Amino acid sequence: MQDELNKLTQQLSKLFDNQIASDTEQHVHQLVQSYIQKMGFVSREEFDAQSAVLQRSREKLKQLEQRLDTIERNR
């Protein structure tokens, strides 16, 4: 997502002279970042980290369910 944002701002900067381009690039970058935050998007790294946490939680839940089943069968 960051790469696409950088590409967009670079393309816009080619359309304007250096000072205007620099100001415009910063402004567009801030606007897009703000929009991304408002929409609740997350980076790939954040998504992957949360996916790993979820996978570990599922594995732990499965183990606990198996232990509970064993305990209940032995009653």
N, CA, C and O atoms as a DFTB+ gen file, in Angstrom:
300 C
 N C O
     1  1       0.832      -1.182       0.000
     2  2       0.000       0.000       0.000
     3  2       0.884       1.254       0.000
     4  3       0.593       2.231      -0.691
     5  1       1.950       1.210       0.774
     6  2       2.855       2.350       0.843
     7  2       3.522       2.580      -0.510
     8  3       3.733       3.722      -0.917
     9  1       3.851       1.499      -1.199
    10  2       4.480       1.626      -2.519
    11  2       3.559       2.328      -3.508
    12  3       3.998       3.182      -4.277
    13  1       2.284       1.966      -3.484
    14  2       1.325       2.588      -4.388
    15  2       1.184       4.078      -4.083
    16  3       1.078       4.904      -4.989
    17  1       1.183       4.401      -2.798
    18  2       1.097       5.803      -2.391
    19  2       2.316       6.570      -2.887
    20  3       2.191       7.681      -3.401
    21  1       3.474       5.985      -2.736
    22  2       4.696       6.642      -3.200
    23  2       4.686       6.827      -4.716
    24  3       5.105       7.871      -5.215
    25  1       4.215       5.830      -5.444
    26  2       4.140       5.940      -6.906
    27  2       3.199       7.065      -7.320
    28  3       3.503       7.838      -8.229
    29  1       2.056       7.148      -6.649
    30  2       1.086       8.196      -6.958
    31  2       1.678       9.579      -6.723
    32  3       1.560      10.462      -7.572
    33  1       2.308       9.764      -5.583
    34  2       2.867      11.083      -5.288
    35  2       4.022      11.426      -6.223
    36  3       4.205      12.593      -6.570
    37  1       4.797      10.437      -6.633
    38  2       5.884      10.689      -7.583
    39  2       5.340      11.097      -8.947
    40  3       5.884      11.990      -9.596
    41  1       4.282      10.451      -9.372
    42  2       3.679      10.809     -10.656
    43  2       3.111      12.219     -10.614
    44  3       3.241      12.977     -11.575
    45  1       2.484      12.568      -9.504
    46  2       1.951      13.924      -9.377
    47  2       3.073      14.959      -9.368
    48  3       2.935      16.043      -9.935
    49  1       4.175      14.615      -8.725
    50  2       5.274      15.577      -8.651
    51  2       5.882      15.856     -10.021
    52  3       6.433      16.934     -10.240
    53  1       5.791      14.909     -10.942
    54  2       6.295      15.125     -12.298
    55  2       5.464      16.171     -13.040
    56  3       5.951      16.807     -13.975
    57  1       4.219      16.346     -12.622
    58  2       3.327      17.290     -13.295
    59  2       3.568      18.744     -12.873
    60  3       3.165      19.666     -13.582
    61  1       4.200      18.948     -11.762
    62  2       4.382      20.298     -11.228
    63  2       5.866      20.622     -11.110
    64  3       6.717      19.735     -11.173
    65  1       6.161      21.912     -10.936
    66  2       7.565      22.252     -10.728
    67  2       7.984      21.788      -9.335
    68  3       7.148      21.342      -8.549
    69  1       9.268      21.893      -9.031
    70  2       9.827      21.282      -7.824
    71  2       9.165      21.730      -6.526
    72  3       8.784      20.882      -5.719
    73  1       9.018      23.021      -6.300
    74  2       8.448      23.485      -5.035
    75  2       6.986      23.095      -4.908
    76  3       6.557      22.569      -3.881
    77  1       6.233      23.357      -5.952
    78  2       4.813      22.997      -5.927
    79  2       4.686      21.484      -5.796
    80  3       3.823      20.984      -5.075
    81  1       5.546      20.769      -6.492
    82  2       5.502      19.309      -6.432
    83  2       5.789      18.809      -5.025
    84  3       5.116      17.906      -4.526
    85  1       6.776      19.393      -4.400
    86  2       7.124      18.976      -3.044
    87  2       5.970      19.221      -2.081
    88  3       5.611      18.346      -1.293
    89  1       5.392      20.418      -2.152
    90  2       4.249      20.749      -1.294
    91  2       3.055      19.849      -1.601
    92  3       2.388      19.346      -0.696
    93  1       2.804      19.660      -2.877
    94  2       1.675      18.821      -3.293
    95  2       1.893      17.378      -2.863
    96  3       0.973      16.721      -2.375
    97  1       3.094      16.897      -3.042
    98  2       3.411      15.520      -2.660
    99  2       3.171      15.302      -1.170
   100  3       2.576      14.301      -0.770
   101  1       3.634      16.238      -0.357
   102  2       3.427      16.125       1.088
   103  2       1.945      16.164       1.433
   104  3       1.470      15.386       2.261
   105  1       1.230      17.063       0.802
   106  2      -0.198      17.210       1.083
   107  2      -0.974      15.962       0.655
   108  3      -1.803      15.457       1.412
   109  1      -0.710      15.470      -0.541
   110  2      -1.396      14.270      -1.029
   111  2      -1.060      13.077      -0.136
   112  3      -1.934      12.279       0.202
   113  1       0.187      12.965       0.233
   114  2       0.608      11.873       1.108
   115  2      -0.157      11.926       2.433
   116  3      -0.634      10.900       2.916
   117  1      -0.273      13.113       3.015
   118  2      -1.004      13.273       4.271
   119  2      -2.479      12.942       4.094
   120  3      -3.076      12.284       4.946
   121  1      -3.068      13.395       2.996
   122  2      -4.484      13.110       2.746
   123  2      -4.746      11.614       2.598
   124  3      -5.700      11.078       3.162
   125  1      -3.894      10.958       1.840
   126  2      -4.081       9.522       1.630
   127  2      -3.854       8.759       2.934
   128  3      -4.602       7.833       3.246
   129  1      -2.835       9.137       3.692
   130  2      -2.590       8.496       4.985
   131  2      -3.795       8.674       5.904
   132  3      -4.204       7.735       6.586
   133  1      -4.355       9.865       5.921
   134  2      -5.533      10.143       6.741
   135  2      -6.705       9.276       6.303
   136  3      -7.410       8.710       7.138
   137  1      -6.908       9.174       5.012
   138  2      -7.993       8.352       4.474
   139  2      -7.798       6.887       4.851
   140  3      -8.749       6.213       5.249
   141  1      -6.580       6.399       4.728
   142  2      -6.277       5.010       5.070
   143  2      -6.593       4.747       6.536
   144  3      -7.178       3.717       6.871
   145  1      -6.211       5.667       7.406
   146  2      -6.483       5.500       8.834
   147  2      -7.976       5.537       9.121
   148  3      -8.476       4.739       9.914
   149  1      -8.690       6.457       8.483
   150  2     -10.133       6.561       8.707
   151  2     -10.863       5.309       8.243
   152  3     -11.857       4.906       8.847
   153  1     -10.379       4.698       7.183
   154  2     -11.015       3.499       6.647
   155  2     -10.672       2.257       7.470
   156  3     -11.285       1.204       7.296
   157  1      -9.709       2.380       8.350
   158  2      -9.340       1.253       9.198
   159  2      -8.439       0.234       8.522
   160  3      -8.328      -0.900       8.987
   161  1      -7.801       0.621       7.437
   162  2      -6.884      -0.289       6.764
   163  2      -5.649      -0.503       7.634
   164  3      -5.260       0.371       8.409
   165  1      -5.050      -1.663       7.496
   166  2      -3.817      -1.954       8.219
   167  2      -2.747      -2.366       7.216
   168  3      -3.044      -2.774       6.094
   169  1      -1.522      -2.251       7.642
   170  2      -0.417      -2.644       6.762
   171  2      -0.356      -4.164       6.658
   172  3      -0.951      -4.874       7.468
   173  1       0.350      -4.645       5.680
   174  2       0.532      -6.087       5.500
   175  2       1.208      -6.691       6.730
   176  3       0.862      -7.791       7.161
   177  1       2.177      -5.960       7.292
   178  2       2.887      -6.452       8.465
   179  2       1.930      -6.620       9.641
   180  3       1.973      -7.635      10.336
   181  1       1.065      -5.628       9.869
   182  2       0.086      -5.724      10.950
   183  2      -0.875      -6.881      10.708
   184  3      -1.208      -7.621      11.634
   185  1      -1.317      -7.035       9.472
   186  2      -2.235      -8.118       9.128
   187  2      -1.584      -9.476       9.382
   188  3      -2.198     -10.363       9.976
   189  1      -0.339      -9.635       8.930
   190  2       0.365     -10.902       9.121
   191  2       0.572     -11.208      10.600
   192  3       0.433     -12.354      11.027
   193  1       0.904     -10.185      11.376
   194  2       1.098     -10.383      12.816
   195  2      -0.199     -10.834      13.475
   196  3      -0.190     -11.761      14.285
   197  1      -1.302     -10.196      13.139
   198  2      -2.589     -10.581      13.723
   199  2      -3.026     -11.967      13.252
   200  3      -3.642     -12.713      14.012
   201  1      -2.715     -12.309      12.020
   202  2      -3.027     -13.650      11.513
   203  2      -2.265     -14.714      12.299
   204  3      -2.811     -15.773      12.611
   205  1      -1.008     -14.430      12.615
   206  2      -0.203     -15.373      13.395
   207  2      -0.766     -15.531      14.805
   208  3      -0.832     -16.645      15.325
   209  1      -1.169     -14.433      15.418
   210  2      -1.778     -14.492      16.751
   211  2      -3.058     -15.318      16.703
   212  3      -3.291     -16.154      17.577
   213  1      -3.874     -15.093      15.702
   214  2      -5.117     -15.844      15.554
   215  2      -4.840     -17.332      15.374
   216  3      -5.526     -18.162      15.972
   217  1      -3.859     -17.678      14.571
   218  2      -3.520     -19.086      14.347
   219  2      -3.072     -19.747      15.646
   220  3      -3.491     -20.866      15.943
   221  1      -2.223     -19.068      16.429
   222  2      -1.786     -19.628      17.712
   223  2      -2.966     -19.794      18.659
   224  3      -3.043     -20.785      19.386
   225  1      -3.875     -18.842      18.656
   226  2      -5.057     -18.923      19.516
   227  2      -5.937     -20.105      19.128
   228  3      -6.457     -20.807      19.995
   229  1      -6.101     -20.322      17.846
   230  2      -6.896     -21.464      17.375
   231  2      -6.263     -22.785      17.799
   232  3      -6.954     -23.705      18.234
   233  1      -4.933     -22.868      17.665
   234  2      -4.234     -24.088      18.060
   235  2      -4.383     -24.342      19.553
   236  3      -4.626     -25.473      19.974
   237  1      -4.240     -23.296      20.346
   238  2      -4.384     -23.422      21.798
   239  2      -5.812     -23.829      22.157
   240  3      -6.009     -24.680      23.025
   241  1      -6.798     -23.239      21.510
   242  2      -8.193     -23.594      21.754
   243  2      -8.439     -25.064      21.430
   244  3      -9.124     -25.759      22.179
   245  1      -7.891     -25.532      20.332
   246  2      -8.056     -26.934      19.947
   247  2      -7.449     -27.855      21.001
   248  3      -8.047     -28.868      21.363
   249  1      -6.258     -27.501      21.493
   250  2      -5.613     -28.300      22.538
   251  2      -6.466     -28.333      23.806
   252  3      -6.641     -29.387      24.417
   253  1      -6.989     -27.182      24.193
   254  2      -7.813     -27.113      25.401
   255  2      -9.111     -27.901      25.237
   256  3      -9.566     -28.551      26.178
   257  1      -9.705     -27.846      24.052
   258  2     -10.919     -28.624      23.797
   259  2     -10.633     -30.117      23.895
   260  3     -11.443     -30.873      24.431
   261  1      -9.490     -30.541      23.383
   262  2      -9.114     -31.952      23.459
   263  2      -8.886     -32.376      24.906
   264  3      -9.303     -33.465      25.299
   265  1      -8.241     -31.546      25.692
   266  2      -8.031     -31.851      27.112
   267  2      -9.355     -31.945      27.846
   268  3      -9.554     -32.842      28.665
   269  1     -10.259     -31.022      27.555
   270  2     -11.570     -31.042      28.200
   271  2     -12.339     -32.302      27.825
   272  3     -12.971     -32.917      28.685
   273  1     -12.295     -32.693      26.562
   274  2     -12.957     -33.920      26.126
   275  2     -12.396     -35.130      26.869
   276  3     -13.149     -36.000      27.306
   277  1     -11.077     -35.181      27.011
   278  2     -10.433     -36.290      27.726
   279  2     -10.880     -36.322      29.180
   280  3     -11.204     -37.388      29.703
   281  1     -10.902     -35.185      29.828
   282  2     -11.329     -35.100      31.231
   283  2     -12.777     -35.549      31.376
   284  3     -13.102     -36.304      32.292
   285  1     -13.645     -35.093      30.487
   286  2     -15.061     -35.442      30.570
   287  2     -15.284     -36.932      30.307
   288  3     -16.171     -37.529      30.918
   289  1     -14.512     -37.541      29.424
   290  2     -14.656     -38.968      29.141
   291  2     -14.192     -39.827      30.312
   292  3     -14.701     -40.930      30.510
   293  1     -13.238     -39.336      31.082
   294  2     -12.682     -40.099      32.200
   295  2     -13.481     -39.935      33.483
   296  3     -13.083     -40.477      34.514
   297  1     -14.549     -39.237      33.461
   298  2     -15.377     -39.053      34.663
   299  2     -16.193     -40.250      34.938
   300  3     -16.949     -40.272      35.909
